[in-house]
Amino acid sequence: MTGRYAAVDVHYPVSGGAHAAAVVAADERFASIVDERTRWLPEVAPYEPGRFFARELPALRAVLAGLDDLDLVVVDGYVDLDAAGRPGLGAHLYAEIRIPVVGVAKTAFQSATHAVAVRRGGAARPLYITAAGLPVERAAALVTAMAGPHRTPDALRRVDALARRHPA
């Protein structure tokens, strides 16, 4: 794939609100970051078990606004939560943007038996990959090939750090 690729994340400070971040790359390995952006949302919906997407989607919409030419979005978490296709954050995002979404989760979700385990950087613990808009095996190969020597690809480490940075 050639084009533009984004990795996104959202952080919720104890004081309230949400800080969303995106890194945009010119290559699917995320080796060449061409843009970084953050958006602050002073108010967010409260956390509701089973409805995490309702809290997270407004922040993702805000940080992705204006990035109309993306070919792929990588989210921290699951696309779907079980083999039957119960939608997670990534599936809800895919339904809105109709761009392939790859979910990269750091912890196993009991019902996500369909997720493909990927080990990177010699790590004993895998990442769990799910996808919408492209085959999960292709998504797993993309994550395996992403830039960086660690378990978590560099782009995901960077977007996490940007999301955690206190907004100005």
C-alpha positions in Angstrom: 0.0 0.0 0.0 1.2 3.5 -0.7 -0.5 6.6 0.6 -1.1 8.0 4.1 -1.5 6.1 7.3 -2.6 7.3 10.8 -2.2 5.9 14.3 -4.5 7.4 16.9 -4.8 7.3 20.7 -6.8 9.1 23.4 -5.8 9.9 27.0 -8.2 10.9 29.8 -6.5 13.0 32.4 -7.7 12.6 36.0 -8.9 16.3 35.9 -11.4 15.4 33.1 -11.6 15.9 29.3 -9.8 14.0 26.7 -6.6 14.6 24.7 -6.5 12.8 21.3 -3.4 12.4 19.2 -2.6 11.2 15.7 0.7 10.5 13.9 0.5 10.3 10.1 3.0 8.4 8.0 3.8 8.3 4.4 4.4 4.6 4.5 2.6 1.6 6.0 5.6 0.8 8.2 5.2 4.2 9.8 8.9 4.7 9.2 8.4 8.2 7.8 6.1 10.3 10.0 4.9 13.4 8.1 2.5 14.9 10.6 1.6 14.9 14.3 -1.5 16.4 15.7 -3.4 16.6 19.0 -6.9 17.8 19.9 -8.3 18.7 23.4 -11.9 17.9 24.3 -12.8 19.7 27.6 -15.8 17.4 28.1 -16.3 13.7 27.4 -19.0 11.2 28.0 -18.6 9.2 31.2 -17.2 5.7 31.0 -19.9 3.1 30.5 -18.9 -0.6 30.5 -19.5 -2.1 27.1 -19.8 1.4 25.5 -16.2 2.5 25.5 -16.6 3.6 21.8 -19.2 6.2 22.8 -16.6 8.0 24.9 -13.7 7.5 22.5 -15.2 8.3 19.1 -15.7 12.0 19.5 -12.0 12.4 20.4 -11.0 10.3 17.4 -13.3 12.3 15.1 -11.7 15.5 16.3 -8.1 14.4 15.7 -8.9 12.8 12.4 -10.9 15.9 11.1 -9.3 17.1 7.9 -7.3 14.0 7.2 -9.5 12.9 4.3 -6.9 11.1 2.2 -6.0 8.4 4.7 -5.6 4.8 3.5 -5.5 3.1 7.0 -6.0 4.0 10.6 -4.4 2.1 13.5 -6.2 2.2 16.9 -5.0 1.2 20.3 -7.5 -1.6 21.1 -9.8 -4.1 19.4 -11.8 -3.6 16.2 -14.2 -6.4 17.2 -14.6 -8.0 20.6 -15.4 -11.6 19.6 -15.4 -14.0 16.7 -19.1 -13.3 16.1 -18.1 -9.7 15.2 -19.4 -7.8 18.3 -18.1 -4.3 17.5 -15.4 -2.7 19.5 -13.9 0.8 19.0 -12.3 0.0 15.7 -15.5 -1.4 14.2 -17.4 1.7 15.2 -14.7 3.9 13.7 -14.6 1.9 10.5 -18.4 2.2 10.2 -18.0 6.0 10.2 -14.9 6.5 8.1 -15.0 3.5 5.7 -11.2 3.3 5.7 -9.5 0.1 6.8 -8.9 0.1 10.6 -6.3 -2.1 12.4 -6.7 -2.7 16.1 -3.6 -3.3 18.1 -4.4 -4.4 21.7 -1.8 -4.9 24.3 -3.9 -7.2 26.6 -5.9 -10.3 25.8 -9.7 -9.9 25.8 -11.3 -13.2 26.9 -13.8 -13.3 24.1 -11.4 -12.1 21.4 -10.3 -15.6 20.4 -10.2 -14.5 16.7 -7.4 -11.9 17.3 -4.1 -12.7 15.7 -1.2 -12.7 18.2 1.9 -10.9 17.0 5.2 -11.0 18.8 7.7 -8.2 18.1 11.1 -7.2 19.3 11.7 -10.5 21.1 8.8 -9.8 23.5 7.3 -12.8 25.3 3.8 -11.2 25.4 2.1 -10.7 22.0 0.0 -7.9 20.7 -3.5 -8.9 19.6 -4.5 -7.8 16.1 -8.0 -7.3 14.7 -9.1 -5.5 11.6 -12.0 -4.1 9.5 -11.7 -3.3 5.8 -8.8 -5.7 5.2 -8.0 -9.3 6.2 -6.8 -9.7 9.7 -3.8 -11.7 8.4 -2.8 -8.7 6.3 -3.3 -6.4 9.4 -1.0 -8.7 11.5 1.7 -8.6 8.8 1.5 -4.8 8.7 1.9 -4.5 12.5 4.7 -7.1 12.5 6.5 -4.9 9.9 5.9 -1.5 11.6 9.0 0.4 12.4 10.6 0.0 15.8 12.6 -2.6 17.7 10.1 -3.0 20.6 7.0 -5.0 21.3 4.9 -1.9 20.6 5.7 -0.2 17.2 7.3 3.2 17.4 4.3 5.0 15.9 2.0 3.6 18.7 4.6 4.6 21.3 4.8 8.1 19.9 1.0 8.6 19.6 0.6 7.3 23.2 3.2 9.9 24.4 1.5 12.7 22.4 -2.0 11.8 23.9 -0.6 11.8 27.4 1.1 15.2 27.0 -0.9 17.8 28.8 -2.6 20.1 26.3 -1.5 23.7 26.2 
